[in-house]
Amino acid sequence: MNQNEYLIISIEAPNLPYIHQPEIITFRAVLLQIFAVQVFVPLQNIYQR
């Protein structure tokens, strides 16, 4: 979901509880990406040797 769709939804439905969930999902995705980079990059380096 891009920024404009998020703004439209938050304007149309300000009282719904799922409005803030895209931020949480994005935060989790960023954490998962950082975790994946820290784990899989060293594994790739080990396997390439």
ZIJODA-V339603 format. One record per residue. RES is the residue in one letter. OMEGA is omega as a letter, one per 30 degrees, with the letter a starting at -180 (* if undefined). NEAR is the number of other ideal C-beta (glycine too) atoms within 10 Angstrom. Layout:
res=<RES;RES>
omega=<OMEGA;OMEGA>
near=<NEAR;NEAR>
This chain:
res=<M;N;Q;N;E;Y;L;I;I;S;I;E;A;P;N;L;P;Y;I;H;Q;P;E;I;I;T;F;R;A;V;L;L;Q;I;F;A;V;Q;V;F;V;P;L;Q;N;I;Y;Q;R>
omega=<a;a;a;l;l;l;l;a;a;l;a;a;a;a;a;a;a;a;a;a;l;l;a;a;l;l;l;a;l;l;l;l;l;l;a;l;a;a;a;l;l;l;l;l;l;a;a;a;*>
near=<9;6;8;8;10;14;10;10;15;13;8;9;10;8;5;11;6;9;14;10;10;15;10;10;11;12;10;10;10;10;10;10;10;10;10;10;10;9;10;10;10;10;9;9;9;8;7;6;4>
